[in-house]
């Protein structure tokens, strides 16, 4: 996107500030600038330096992709590069992902990009792909669509209402944080797969985490997951990757996976 097609920096700055529910005074205090100067930046009466754009985008926790957009709007070159995952420069990243995925076996783990498309997975993820409609496995495989579509994993999730509510909540927060139009359309799509309001699942009352209770050929298995990201990423692709690792939620699932179901 060129600077000529960019919205004004002031409107972008104001939009991100409002998304973070900050007043001009709040942001000015956090960034160590005057509220008057921030107001002039938002109205276009003052032109910021490159350092000021980067400072404000950092304080607002703006995604790297959108920080570049703000820099372009202010007339500066982008600060963050974006390499395809298969680029030679990404070799150390791919190696790290492969090591994490392989090291997590026999438990399932996968890597997704910012729009929940599967980038990589270990062999154990096949447990989640049983009886899934072939069209849902055509690349790029969208993990949310795969999980919530009636012809996908949803058909085997025993506590679907709760899992669905949890996943939609995550996606809703991500839309609010990133202002990504494609994620918003994805939310509208997957939210339409089920009822408008999910019923409360009493079976998980008092649980420490929200489990996924899955019907399999080996019987009922239960999992919970953790999510990890690259903490020092300055490449857009790397910053947008997330590793979701699944762990057994009960002893029966641990034993089944160790036996190699």
PyMOL commands that set and color helices and strands:
alter all, ss='L'
color gray80, all
select helices_A, chain A and resi 3-5+9-19+24-31+35-43+50-59+64-73+88-104+123-128+134-137+143-148+153-156+160-178+181-191+202-204+236-239+251-259
alter helices_A, ss='H'
color red, helices_A
select strands_A, chain A and resi 109-112+118-121+212-216+219-228+242-248
alter strands_A, ss='S'
color yellow, strands_A
deselect
rebuild
show_as cartoon
